[in-house]
Amino acid sequence: MSDYFQAFEMSPVPAPGPDAVAPEPFRGIYGMPAFVTIPTSDLAASVDFWIHGLGFFELFSIPGRLVHLRRWAFQDVLLVSAANVPAQAPAISFSFACVLSQIEGVAQACRALTPDSVDGPRDTPWNTRDVEVITPERARIVFTAAKPWDPASQEGRYLESVGITPGVGRDDNEEHA
């Protein structure tokens, strides 16, 4: 029996597949269950990079102090004005879900703005394709897209060996027990 639950109905992230379509940017107001706050010494340059490189939009701002950016529902970033930022990217990163068809576009847009800001895209052992971007604030941001499930692939075999398979969560196993 698996302890994993399928909960795609709660998420704005579509099920993986070659036809997966990204949801529209979400402009509604909600209590944010999680968000990232990133200090920046150049608020305007940071906003420009996040909007034109990473595909976020400005939800609201406090001029000269804070800009609340969003992409999909529950993908919120607060850029806050700061006197200085780290000279080197921190060891921590923050990941945002996307669909496969967006990965290359994010990589290209960020390279066009800051040529050395992008690493990847690359495939991972956990069945995603990721692109890592270092933003002007020196934040390490990863855009990650689930790849279609292929049980014959190396990733599919590994995930099945640890008890993870699509469409079979705890609820499904209990129904068939």
ZALUM-570488 format. One record per atom (N, C-alpha, C): atom name; x, y, z; residue in three letters; residue number from 1. Coordinates in pm, whole numbers, plus 50000, padded with zeros to 5 digits. Layout:
BEGIN
(CA,(X,Y,Z),ALA,NUM)
...
***
This chain:
BEGIN
(N,(50085,49882,50000),MET,1)
(CA,(50000,50000,50000),MET,1)
(C,(50089,50124,50000),MET,1)
(N,(50049,50226,49929),SER,2)
(CA,(50122,50351,49921),SER,2)
(C,(50063,50455,50016),SER,2)
(N,(50149,50540,50069),ASP,3)
(CA,(50103,50649,50154),ASP,3)
(C,(50092,50780,50075),ASP,3)
(N,(50096,50771,49945),TYR,4)
(CA,(50089,50890,49861),TYR,4)
(C,(49947,50912,49813),TYR,4)
(N,(49903,51034,49813),PHE,5)
(CA,(49769,51070,49770),PHE,5)
(C,(49777,51145,49638),PHE,5)
(N,(49686,51119,49548),GLN,6)
(CA,(49674,51197,49427),GLN,6)
(C,(49591,51321,49461),GLN,6)
(N,(49642,51437,49435),ALA,7)
(CA,(49571,51559,49473),ALA,7)
(C,(49580,51665,49363),ALA,7)
(N,(49577,51621,49238),PHE,8)
(CA,(49587,51717,49129),PHE,8)
(C,(49470,51816,49128),PHE,8)
(N,(49354,51776,49183),GLU,9)
(CA,(49239,51867,49182),GLU,9)
(C,(49263,51988,49271),GLU,9)
(N,(49359,51982,49364),MET,10)
(CA,(49390,52095,49451),MET,10)
(C,(49493,52189,49390),MET,10)
(N,(49560,52143,49288),SER,11)
(CA,(49677,52213,49236),SER,11)
(C,(49649,52280,49103),SER,11)
(N,(49711,52395,49078),PRO,12)
(CA,(49700,52455,48945),PRO,12)
(C,(49788,52383,48843),PRO,12)
(N,(49875,52293,48888),VAL,13)
(CA,(49967,52223,48800),VAL,13)
(C,(49891,52113,48725),VAL,13)
(N,(49894,52116,48593),PRO,14)
(CA,(49823,52012,48518),PRO,14)
(C,(49896,51879,48527),PRO,14)
(N,(49823,51770,48507),ALA,15)
(CA,(49886,51639,48502),ALA,15)
(C,(49987,51638,48388),ALA,15)
(N,(50101,51571,48408),PRO,16)
(CA,(50204,51572,48303),PRO,16)
(C,(50158,51501,48178),PRO,16)
(N,(50206,51548,48067),GLY,17)
(CA,(50176,51485,47939),GLY,17)
(C,(50216,51577,47826),GLY,17)
(N,(50226,51523,47706),PRO,18)
(CA,(50269,51605,47593),PRO,18)
(C,(50169,51715,47558),PRO,18)
(N,(50043,51700,47599),ASP,19)
(CA,(49941,51800,47569),ASP,19)
(C,(49914,51892,47687),ASP,19)
(N,(49994,51882,47795),ALA,20)
(CA,(49969,51964,47914),ALA,20)
(C,(49972,52112,47878),ALA,20)
(N,(49873,52183,47926),VAL,21)
(CA,(49860,52326,47899),VAL,21)
(C,(49876,52400,48031),VAL,21)
(N,(49960,52501,48029),ALA,22)
(CA,(49981,52582,48149),ALA,22)
(C,(49854,52658,48183),ALA,22)
(N,(49822,52668,48312),PRO,23)
(CA,(49707,52749,48350),PRO,23)
(C,(49735,52896,48325),PRO,23)
(N,(49629,52973,48316),GLU,24)
(CA,(49643,53117,48299),GLU,24)
(C,(49703,53177,48427),GLU,24)
(N,(49771,53290,48415),PRO,25)
(CA,(49816,53359,48537),PRO,25)
(C,(49695,53384,48628),PRO,25)
(N,(49715,53367,48758),PHE,26)
(CA,(49605,53379,48852),PHE,26)
(C,(49609,53515,48920),PHE,26)
(N,(49504,53594,48903),ARG,27)
(CA,(49500,53731,48956),ARG,27)
(C,(49413,53744,49081),ARG,27)
(N,(49358,53634,49130),GLY,28)
(CA,(49274,53638,49249),GLY,28)
(C,(49355,53664,49377),GLY,28)
(N,(49285,53701,49482),ILE,29)
(CA,(49347,53726,49612),ILE,29)
(C,(49314,53609,49704),ILE,29)
(N,(49414,53557,49773),TYR,30)
(CA,(49395,53446,49865),TYR,30)
(C,(49500,53457,49975),TYR,30)
(N,(49479,53384,50083),GLY,31)
(CA,(49580,53372,50186),GLY,31)
(C,(49690,53283,50131),GLY,31)
(N,(49810,53335,50119),MET,32)
(CA,(49919,53261,50055),MET,32)
(C,(49972,53153,50149),MET,32)
(N,(49962,53024,50110),PRO,33)
(CA,(50012,52918,50196),PRO,33)
(C,(50165,52916,50202),PRO,33)
(N,(50230,52969,50102),ALA,34)
(CA,(50377,52979,50100),ALA,34)
(C,(50413,53085,49997),ALA,34)
(N,(50523,53153,50020),PHE,35)
(CA,(50574,53249,49923),PHE,35)
(C,(50721,53271,49952),PHE,35)
(N,(50790,53328,49858),VAL,36)
(CA,(50932,53357,49876),VAL,36)
(C,(50949,53508,49877),VAL,36)
(N,(51034,53558,49967),THR,37)
(CA,(51068,53700,49975),THR,37)
(C,(51213,53714,49934),THR,37)
(N,(51239,53799,49837),ILE,38)
(CA,(51375,53815,49783),ILE,38)
(C,(51415,53961,49790),ILE,38)
(N,(51524,53990,49864),PRO,39)
(CA,(51573,54127,49870),PRO,39)
(C,(51646,54164,49740),PRO,39)
(N,(51632,54289,49700),THR,40)
(CA,(51698,54338,49579),THR,40)
(C,(51746,54481,49600),THR,40)
(N,(51862,54511,49546),SER,41)
(CA,(51913,54648,49554),SER,41)
(C,(51870,54729,49432),SER,41)
(N,(51811,54663,49332),ASP,42)
(CA,(51760,54733,49213),ASP,42)
(C,(51622,54676,49181),ASP,42)
(N,(51521,54731,49245),LEU,43)
(CA,(51385,54680,49234),LEU,43)
(C,(51336,54678,49089),LEU,43)
(N,(51362,54786,49015),ALA,44)
(CA,(51314,54794,48877),ALA,44)
(C,(51378,54686,48789),ALA,44)
(N,(51509,54665,48801),ALA,45)
(CA,(51578,54563,48721),ALA,45)
(C,(51529,54424,48758),ALA,45)
(N,(51506,54401,48886),SER,46)
(CA,(51458,54271,48930),SER,46)
(C,(51319,54243,48876),SER,46)
(N,(51229,54341,48886),VAL,47)
(CA,(51094,54325,48834),VAL,47)
(C,(51098,54294,48685),VAL,47)
(N,(51181,54366,48611),ASP,48)
(CA,(51193,54344,48468),ASP,48)
(C,(51237,54201,48437),ASP,48)
(N,(51335,54149,48509),PHE,49)
(CA,(51383,54014,48486),PHE,49)
(C,(51276,53910,48520),PHE,49)
(N,(51210,53926,48632),TRP,50)
(CA,(51108,53829,48674),TRP,50)
(C,(50989,53829,48579),TRP,50)
(N,(50953,53946,48525),ILE,51)
(CA,(50840,53954,48433),ILE,51)
(C,(50878,53904,48294),ILE,51)
(N,(50986,53956,48237),HIS,52)
(CA,(51022,53924,48099),HIS,52)
(C,(51103,53796,48086),HIS,52)
(N,(51173,53754,48191),GLY,53)
(CA,(51250,53631,48185),GLY,53)
(C,(51173,53511,48237),GLY,53)
(N,(51111,53527,48355),LEU,54)
(CA,(51048,53414,48422),LEU,54)
(C,(50897,53406,48404),LEU,54)
(N,(50837,53508,48343),GLY,55)
(CA,(50695,53500,48311),GLY,55)
(C,(50599,53534,48422),GLY,55)
(N,(50645,53607,48523),PHE,56)
(CA,(50556,53652,48630),PHE,56)
(C,(50488,53781,48589),PHE,56)
(N,(50389,53824,48666),PHE,57)
(CA,(50325,53954,48644),PHE,57)
(C,(50318,54026,48778),PHE,57)
(N,(50304,54156,48772),GLU,58)
(CA,(50294,54236,48894),GLU,58)
(C,(50151,54234,48945),GLU,58)
(N,(50130,54178,49064),LEU,59)
(CA,(49998,54175,49126),LEU,59)
(C,(49971,54309,49193),LEU,59)
(N,(50068,54359,49269),PHE,60)
(CA,(50059,54494,49326),PHE,60)
(C,(50195,54537,49374),PHE,60)
(N,(50208,54666,49408),SER,61)
(CA,(50337,54715,49457),SER,61)
(C,(50317,54827,49559),SER,61)
(N,(50418,54844,49637),ILE,62)
(CA,(50433,54962,49723),ILE,62)
(C,(50555,55032,49663),ILE,62)
(N,(50534,55140,49587),PRO,63)
(CA,(50642,55199,49509),PRO,63)
(C,(50772,55219,49589),PRO,63)
(N,(50880,55169,49527),GLY,64)
(CA,(51012,55184,49586),GLY,64)
(C,(51042,55090,49702),GLY,64)
(N,(50944,55010,49745),ARG,65)
(CA,(50964,54924,49863),ARG,65)
(C,(50940,54777,49837),ARG,65)
(N,(50832,54742,49766),LEU,66)
(CA,(50794,54603,49750),LEU,66)
(C,(50715,54585,49621),LEU,66)
(N,(50737,54472,49554),VAL,67)
(CA,(50655,54434,49440),VAL,67)
(C,(50614,54289,49461),VAL,67)
(N,(50483,54264,49458),HIS,68)
(CA,(50428,54130,49471),HIS,68)
(C,(50407,54076,49330),HIS,68)
(N,(50482,53971,49297),LEU,69)
(CA,(50473,53908,49167),LEU,69)
(C,(50402,53774,49179),LEU,69)
(N,(50338,53734,49071),ARG,70)
(CA,(50271,53604,49070),ARG,70)
(C,(50275,53547,48929),ARG,70)
(N,(50264,53417,48922),ARG,71)
(CA,(50254,53343,48797),ARG,71)
(C,(50125,53264,48799),ARG,71)
(N,(50129,53140,48845),TRP,72)
(CA,(50008,53062,48864),TRP,72)
(C,(49961,53082,49007),TRP,72)
(N,(49845,53027,49040),ALA,73)
(CA,(49800,53029,49180),ALA,73)
(C,(49906,52963,49267),ALA,73)
(N,(49932,53023,49381),PHE,74)
(CA,(50027,52973,49480),PHE,74)
(C,(50172,52984,49435),PHE,74)
(N,(50201,53066,49336),GLN,75)
(CA,(50338,53094,49294),GLN,75)
(C,(50361,53243,49313),GLN,75)
(N,(50386,53281,49437),ASP,76)
(CA,(50399,53421,49475),ASP,76)
(C,(50542,53455,49516),ASP,76)
(N,(50588,53571,49472),VAL,77)
(CA,(50721,53621,49505),VAL,77)
(C,(50706,53766,49549),VAL,77)
(N,(50768,53799,49660),LEU,78)
(CA,(50775,53937,49704),LEU,78)
(C,(50918,53985,49684),LEU,78)
(N,(50935,54082,49595),LEU,79)
(CA,(51065,54148,49579),LEU,79)
(C,(51063,54268,49671),LEU,79)
(N,(51162,54276,49760),VAL,80)
(CA,(51166,54387,49856),VAL,80)
(C,(51296,54464,49840),VAL,80)
(N,(51285,54594,49847),SER,81)
(CA,(51401,54681,49833),SER,81)
(C,(51495,54661,49952),SER,81)
(N,(51625,54645,49923),ALA,82)
(CA,(51725,54624,50027),ALA,82)
(C,(51851,54703,49992),ALA,82)
(N,(51925,54743,50092),ALA,83)
(CA,(52047,54819,50069),ALA,83)
(C,(52151,54737,49994),ALA,83)
(N,(52163,54609,50027),ASN,84)
(CA,(52259,54524,49956),ASN,84)
(C,(52209,54380,49955),ASN,84)
(N,(52262,54303,49861),VAL,85)
(CA,(52224,54162,49846),VAL,85)
(C,(52353,54081,49841),VAL,85)
(N,(52344,53950,49865),PRO,86)
(CA,(52465,53867,49864),PRO,86)
(C,(52536,53872,49729),PRO,86)
(N,(52667,53868,49732),ALA,87)
(CA,(52746,53870,49609),ALA,87)
(C,(52742,53735,49538),ALA,87)
(N,(52707,53629,49612),GLN,88)
(CA,(52702,53495,49557),GLN,88)
(C,(52564,53436,49580),GLN,88)
(N,(52521,53350,49489),ALA,89)
(CA,(52390,53286,49504),ALA,89)
(C,(52387,53203,49632),ALA,89)
(N,(52277,53206,49706),PRO,90)
(CA,(52269,53124,49827),PRO,90)
(C,(52263,52975,49793),PRO,90)
(N,(52294,52892,49891),ALA,91)
(CA,(52292,52748,49870),ALA,91)
(C,(52150,52695,49852),ALA,91)
(N,(52051,52768,49895),ILE,92)
(CA,(51912,52726,49884),ILE,92)
(C,(51854,52770,49749),ILE,92)
(N,(51757,52692,49701),SER,93)
(CA,(51689,52734,49578),SER,93)
(C,(51539,52724,49601),SER,93)
(N,(51464,52787,49511),PHE,94)
(CA,(51319,52783,49517),PHE,94)
(C,(51271,52737,49381),PHE,94)
(N,(51178,52642,49379),SER,95)
(CA,(51131,52585,49253),SER,95)
(C,(50987,52624,49224),SER,95)
(N,(50959,52644,49095),PHE,96)
(CA,(50826,52674,49047),PHE,96)
(C,(50788,52569,48943),PHE,96)
(N,(50667,52515,48953),ALA,97)
(CA,(50619,52419,48855),ALA,97)
(C,(50584,52491,48725),ALA,97)
(N,(50603,52420,48616),CYS,98)
(CA,(50560,52467,48486),CYS,98)
(C,(50529,52343,48402),CYS,98)
(N,(50499,52360,48276),VAL,99)
(CA,(50477,52247,48187),VAL,99)
(C,(50596,52237,48093),VAL,99)
(N,(50616,52118,48037),LEU,100)
(CA,(50733,52094,47952),LEU,100)
(C,(50750,52197,47841),LEU,100)
(N,(50640,52238,47782),SER,101)
(CA,(50649,52332,47670),SER,101)
(C,(50699,52470,47712),SER,101)
(N,(50707,52498,47843),GLN,102)
(CA,(50755,52628,47889),GLN,102)
(C,(50904,52630,47923),GLN,102)
(N,(50963,52516,47946),ILE,103)
(CA,(51102,52509,47994),ILE,103)
(C,(51199,52581,47901),ILE,103)
(N,(51196,52546,47774),GLU,104)
(CA,(51292,52606,47680),GLU,104)
(C,(51268,52756,47664),GLU,104)
(N,(51142,52800,47665),GLY,105)
(CA,(51112,52942,47655),GLY,105)
(C,(51167,53022,47772),GLY,105)
(N,(51154,52968,47893),VAL,106)
(CA,(51210,53035,48011),VAL,106)
(C,(51362,53045,47997),VAL,106)
(N,(51425,52935,47958),ALA,107)
(CA,(51571,52935,47941),ALA,107)
(C,(51613,53040,47838),ALA,107)
(N,(51546,53045,47724),GLN,108)
(CA,(51581,53140,47619),GLN,108)
(C,(51558,53284,47663),GLN,108)
(N,(51444,53311,47727),ALA,109)
(CA,(51413,53449,47770),ALA,109)
(C,(51515,53498,47873),ALA,109)
(N,(51551,53412,47967),CYS,110)
(CA,(51648,53453,48069),CYS,110)
(C,(51787,53470,48009),CYS,110)
(N,(51825,53382,47916),ARG,111)
(CA,(51956,53398,47849),ARG,111)
(C,(51960,53528,47769),ARG,111)
(N,(51847,53566,47710),ALA,112)
(CA,(51842,53691,47633),ALA,112)
(C,(51863,53812,47724),ALA,112)
(N,(51812,53804,47847),LEU,113)
(CA,(51827,53915,47941),LEU,113)
(C,(51963,53914,48010),LEU,113)
(N,(52009,53796,48052),THR,114)
(CA,(52136,53780,48122),THR,114)
(C,(52197,53649,48074),THR,114)
(N,(52287,53653,47977),PRO,115)
(CA,(52336,53532,47911),PRO,115)
(C,(52388,53422,48003),PRO,115)
(N,(52457,53455,48110),ASP,116)
(CA,(52516,53352,48196),ASP,116)
(C,(52427,53313,48313),ASP,116)
(N,(52298,53345,48306),SER,117)
(CA,(52210,53321,48421),SER,117)
(C,(52147,53183,48423),SER,117)
(N,(52163,53103,48318),VAL,118)
(CA,(52085,52980,48302),VAL,118)
(C,(52175,52856,48301),VAL,118)
(N,(52130,52752,48371),ASP,119)
(CA,(52192,52620,48366),ASP,119)
(C,(52083,52521,48326),ASP,119)
(N,(52102,52451,48217),GLY,120)
(CA,(52003,52355,48170),GLY,120)
(C,(51936,52407,48045),GLY,120)
(N,(51827,52344,48011),PRO,121)
(CA,(51747,52244,48080),PRO,121)
(C,(51820,52110,48091),PRO,121)
(N,(51779,52033,48195),ARG,122)
(CA,(51831,51898,48214),ARG,122)
(C,(51722,51810,48274),ARG,122)
(N,(51731,51681,48242),ASP,123)
(CA,(51636,51584,48296),ASP,123)
(C,(51687,51533,48430),ASP,123)
(N,(51595,51503,48520),THR,124)
(CA,(51630,51457,48654),THR,124)
(C,(51589,51311,48674),THR,124)
(N,(51648,51245,48774),PRO,125)
(CA,(51609,51108,48804),PRO,125)
(C,(51465,51095,48856),PRO,125)
(N,(51405,51206,48900),TRP,126)
(CA,(51268,51201,48954),TRP,126)
(C,(51165,51240,48849),TRP,126)
(N,(51203,51228,48719),ASN,127)
(CA,(51112,51239,48606),ASN,127)
(C,(51065,51381,48578),ASN,127)
(N,(51154,51478,48595),THR,128)
(CA,(51123,51616,48557),THR,128)
(C,(51230,51667,48462),THR,128)
(N,(51198,51775,48395),ARG,129)
(CA,(51297,51851,48320),ARG,129)
(C,(51304,51987,48389),ARG,129)
(N,(51425,52026,48426),ASP,130)
(CA,(51446,52148,48505),ASP,130)
(C,(51538,52245,48433),ASP,130)
(N,(51516,52372,48461),VAL,131)
(CA,(51609,52476,48420),VAL,131)
(C,(51635,52562,48544),VAL,131)
(N,(51762,52586,48572),GLU,132)
(CA,(51801,52666,48689),GLU,132)
(C,(51843,52805,48641),GLU,132)
(N,(51793,52906,48711),VAL,133)
(CA,(51822,53045,48675),VAL,133)
(C,(51873,53118,48798),VAL,133)
(N,(51981,53193,48782),ILE,134)
(CA,(52028,53282,48887),ILE,134)
(C,(51976,53421,48850),ILE,134)
(N,(51892,53477,48936),THR,135)
(CA,(51827,53605,48908),THR,135)
(C,(51922,53720,48940),THR,135)
(N,(51886,53842,48902),PRO,136)
(CA,(51972,53957,48934),PRO,136)
(C,(51998,53974,49085),PRO,136)
(N,(51908,53922,49168),GLU,137)
(CA,(51924,53933,49314),GLU,137)
(C,(52012,53820,49368),GLU,137)
(N,(52061,53734,49280),ARG,138)
(CA,(52143,53617,49314),ARG,138)
(C,(52061,53505,49376),ARG,138)
(N,(51931,53502,49348),ALA,139)
(CA,(51846,53391,49394),ALA,139)
(C,(51857,53277,49293),ALA,139)
(N,(51860,53156,49343),ARG,140)
(CA,(51862,53038,49258),ARG,140)
(C,(51717,52991,49243),ARG,140)
(N,(51663,53004,49122),ILE,141)
(CA,(51525,52969,49092),ILE,141)
(C,(51526,52853,48992),ILE,141)
(N,(51446,52750,49021),VAL,142)
(CA,(51437,52635,48933),VAL,142)
(C,(51294,52627,48879),VAL,142)
(N,(51281,52621,48749),PHE,143)
(CA,(51153,52591,48686),PHE,143)
(C,(51156,52443,48656),PHE,143)
(N,(51054,52371,48701),THR,144)
(CA,(51053,52226,48691),THR,144)
(C,(50922,52179,48627),THR,144)
(N,(50933,52087,48532),ALA,145)
(CA,(50815,52034,48463),ALA,145)
(C,(50819,51882,48469),ALA,145)
(N,(50708,51821,48511),ALA,146)
(CA,(50698,51676,48512),ALA,146)
(C,(50696,51625,48368),ALA,146)
(N,(50769,51519,48346),LYS,147)
(CA,(50768,51455,48214),LYS,147)
(C,(50658,51349,48212),LYS,147)
(N,(50605,51316,48095),PRO,148)
(CA,(50505,51209,48088),PRO,148)
(C,(50561,51081,48149),PRO,148)
(N,(50474,51006,48215),TRP,149)
(CA,(50515,50883,48282),TRP,149)
(C,(50548,50777,48178),TRP,149)
(N,(50666,50719,48190),ASP,150)
(CA,(50708,50610,48104),ASP,150)
(C,(50765,50500,48193),ASP,150)
(N,(50685,50396,48223),PRO,151)
(CA,(50732,50293,48315),PRO,151)
(C,(50856,50219,48264),PRO,151)
(N,(50884,50227,48133),ALA,152)
(CA,(51002,50159,48079),ALA,152)
(C,(51129,50245,48090),ALA,152)
(N,(51113,50374,48121),SER,153)
(CA,(51230,50461,48132),SER,153)
(C,(51306,50434,48261),SER,153)
(N,(51429,50478,48266),GLN,154)
(CA,(51510,50463,48387),GLN,154)
(C,(51441,50532,48505),GLN,154)
(N,(51387,50651,48482),GLU,155)
(CA,(51318,50724,48589),GLU,155)
(C,(51194,50648,48635),GLU,155)
(N,(51115,50599,48540),GLY,156)
(CA,(50993,50525,48572),GLY,156)
(C,(51022,50400,48652),GLY,156)
(N,(51126,50326,48612),ARG,157)
(CA,(51163,50205,48686),ARG,157)
(C,(51208,50240,48828),ARG,157)
(N,(51286,50345,48841),TYR,158)
(CA,(51331,50384,48975),TYR,158)
(C,(51213,50425,49063),TYR,158)
(N,(51126,50511,49012),LEU,159)
(CA,(51013,50558,49092),LEU,159)
(C,(50921,50442,49131),LEU,159)
(N,(50898,50351,49040),GLU,160)
(CA,(50816,50234,49074),GLU,160)
(C,(50885,50148,49181),GLU,160)
(N,(51020,50142,49177),SER,161)
(CA,(51092,50060,49275),SER,161)
(C,(51078,50116,49417),SER,161)
(N,(51048,50245,49429),VAL,162)
(CA,(51029,50304,49562),VAL,162)
(C,(50880,50324,49593),VAL,162)
(N,(50793,50265,49509),GLY,163)
(CA,(50650,50265,49538),GLY,163)
(C,(50572,50383,49485),GLY,163)
(N,(50629,50458,49391),ILE,164)
(CA,(50557,50574,49335),ILE,164)
(C,(50516,50542,49192),ILE,164)
(N,(50385,50544,49168),THR,165)
(CA,(50333,50526,49034),THR,165)
(C,(50218,50624,49014),THR,165)
(N,(50202,50676,48894),PRO,166)
(CA,(50093,50772,48872),PRO,166)
(C,(49958,50704,48879),PRO,166)
(N,(49862,50774,48934),GLY,167)
(CA,(49726,50723,48939),GLY,167)
(C,(49702,50618,49046),GLY,167)
(N,(49805,50584,49123),VAL,168)
(CA,(49788,50487,49230),VAL,168)
(C,(49834,50552,49359),VAL,168)
(N,(49742,50615,49426),GLY,169)
(CA,(49770,50673,49555),GLY,169)
(C,(49708,50587,49663),GLY,169)
(N,(49716,50629,49783),ARG,170)
(CA,(49664,50550,49895),ARG,170)
(C,(49514,50523,49877),ARG,170)
(N,(49441,50625,49835),ASP,171)
(CA,(49297,50608,49816),ASP,171)
(C,(49268,50500,49711),ASP,171)
(N,(49344,50501,49602),ASP,172)
(CA,(49324,50402,49496),ASP,172)
(C,(49354,50262,49547),ASP,172)
(N,(49464,50246,49622),ASN,173)
(CA,(49501,50115,49674),ASN,173)
(C,(49397,50062,49771),ASN,173)
(N,(49340,50148,49854),GLU,174)
(CA,(49240,50104,49951),GLU,174)
(C,(49113,50057,49882),GLU,174)
(N,(49077,50125,49771),GLU,175)
(CA,(48959,50085,49697),GLU,175)
(C,(48974,49946,49638),GLU,175)
(N,(49097,49911,49599),HIS,176)
(CA,(49121,49784,49531),HIS,176)
(C,(49170,49675,49625),HIS,176)
(N,(49178,49705,49754),ALA,177)
(CA,(49229,49605,49850),ALA,177)
(C,(49125,49501,49882),ALA,177)
***
